[in-house]
Amino acid sequence: MAGLLVALPAAAQQPEQGKGWVFGPGARVARPGLQFRLTGYVQEDLRSFHDYESPNGELPALSTDTELRRLRSGLEVEWGRLSLDFNYDFHDSVEHLKDLTLEIKIVKGLHIVGGDMKLPVSPEWLTSAAKIDFIERSLLASALAPGRDWGVELTGEPFKHFNYQVGVFAGDDRTGQARADTTVAGRLEYSFLKGLALGVNGSQGQVHADAQDVSNSLAHGASVHAPSGFRIYERHFVSGTRRRLGTDLQYRYKSLGLGGEYLQMTSERNGQGSVFDDLPREVARGWSASATWLVTGERKTRTIKANHPINHGGIGAVELGVRYDALKVDDDGPDSGFEGAGNRARNIRPVGGQTWTAGLSWWPIVFLRFSGNAIWERYDDPLLAPVPGQKGGYTTLLARLQFVIP
Amino acid sequence: MRRTRSFMSPALLFALTLGLAPAARAADPIFNIGVLHEFRIVMDPKDWSSLTRDFLSNQYYAANISVDGEVLQQVGIRSRGKGSRSGTKPGLLVDTNKYVTNQEFHGLKKLVLDNVTQDNTFLHEPLAYPVFEAMGIASPALSYTRVTVNDEYWGVYWLIENIDKNFLSARLGDKEGNLFKYEYIEDYRFQDKGSDPRAYLAIFQPETHEDKPDATALIQFIQAANNAPETGFAAAMGQYLDVDKFLTYIAVENAIAGQDGFLGLQGMNNFYLYQFTGQTKFVFIPWDQDTSFVSASWPVLQRVDTNVLVRKLLADPAKKQFYLDQIKAAAARAVNSAFLMPKLEANYSVMRNAVLSDTKKPFTNDQFETGVQGMRGVVGARQADIQSQIP
């Protein structure tokens, strides 16, 4: 892929529509009424962990030190009102297929999308991993947001400054252990000032689990891991309605980007007690706030393009960012009886954690991004922290090299 | 990445290498067999009901425990055992690490609470391990403990040292190799099961490197034991075993009249097998000796011809003589009244009253007292029986 990118002539950076087959940014081919666009990116991550070792010299289970994180390739095809989006990850050990959607643009206010796609909950989750502000997604996006699944979605901008996405899906994570059955999900976004957008989102589906079926012993609740990979919360047994509700606020002004997001997920635990009794609902709440600033003056958009890339004698684009995020899991029952960490606990021992992330990104050219993040983790329950008795702080340093076809 | 390094003195390393290291955990207060320990469990009563009802399940529950007043929070507890699984008096496995990362209790990450449902004397296993130790075979530490759950008395248990990396490190001086626990599934006596690792890993279950178990050397060992000619067999097995140590292990099993061990009545059972790091050499570690001392009259060559590995080793007259010598040595050193009777009486004294008030045990108090009396007879007569068989 890198070879393809390098081979593209700088002169061919601007697509020319309507003149037969023309190479555009990255690898784009266009002709009247029909456009093909090759997409993709590669990410290699490096990690370094500090302060996680216990007094006896042992480390908890954490992410690997080096990792080829993603190796994505895709194809976008547009033909009149139809568009096809296909994304494939050659490296993912669980599922190679990422997105496969067919979209029909009926009017501006109504597009119909069908296929395998992300459920429209949490803007952080809906942003491509190649374009998120930090190397790791926020706790709420990684632990509480749904995954991808087959479904049909209606989307569009029926009114000025108002966008919507609503859909019905076969589940809420096609390849996930915690998958719910048929799930409805939606997100509404209103831009009531230039650059300022407020969103609300949610989903609801049914999780079916039979506690008495000994052959099916997998728990379907939330699984929460810190950016370091440390397990914050063991997956619990749940059954019944799973509901997500969230809201978000985004503000972009010139080089500045501000964002905040809240997401709550409640899961019923019908019949999931140790004696097959109903348990209080599992409630997980997460929120995050972030700020980014492109110090080299580029406008903050989803895709960052350096005003002065190094191949034109500039220094590229440089962005600084900071994020705070937190997540808590508890139950909504009375806080009485034995407070346990077990996965059928009636009174869930509450757990939670917070992270501060400081980030630096550099786009020397449009195809390339270097990122460095320092993450500081802190845990609410000292007993269940990486080093028992020590709430924090735990530091993880991350670096990422990313090639992308923009 | 910052990691802690530990530096071991050359003298200690030398001692460990020679196998002279003390039974580290045996010296730990929680394995002091001279006192009756107090093991208290506090957990959701419904979880305990579930554990006793679904005692065949390995579902973990969270609990707080205290051992002799020392508290540990949020450990995982589940039912354990094979034939001894019980809902009336469940055997328990305590995983200190299940929910709390790197939580240890006296250097242990797992505690085994044996429910003693197959030994009406409560004495077999506590007397078997000292004999193994006396003959140089590393074996787990053990003590007696009362167990209460939410302040209800659930009887006398054996608190047994788990065979894990800590045990391996302390007793064998090596812990990064492959540890297998033999899980009884069928009557198996070391036969060649083909080249598919899954056939072996189903019964030799990996306890280390569980994510990437490596049965290569194990398969080679078993296939060599089956395929190597009897001539030079001991030398061939030397690649996989300290043959004399293995023969000593077998000798102890027959010296203590073990019914359900490597030469078990219904096939192999109750041992761990450890492959040293970077080597093809294995060592056997005894486990679950509650059916030992079944009789004072027990053939010293009991079932040695039923297992291909033992049969072929003993086909060598020199090795057979070594084996018999080790049985005699065991009788002289440990399987005798002088060694075992004081231990028996001390153990009886420690646990008697607690056993008598243990209403969960599957024996009557008369059966217990009669069993102990019978055990006195076995201990008193076993040495003479061995001597009569090997003058």
Interface residues (C-beta under 8 A of the other chain):
Chain A: S48 F49 H50 D51 E53 S54 N56 G57 E58 L59 P60 A61 D65 V214 S217 F230 E234 G273 S274 V275 D277 G337 F338 G340 A341 G342 N343 R344 A345 R346 N347 R349 L383 L384 A385 P386 V387 P388
Chain B: M1 R2 R3 T4 R5 S6 V42 M43 D44 K46 D47 S49 S50 L51 R53 S57 Q59 Y60 Y61 A62 A63 N64 Q73 Q74 G76 Y99 V100 T101 N102 Q103 E104
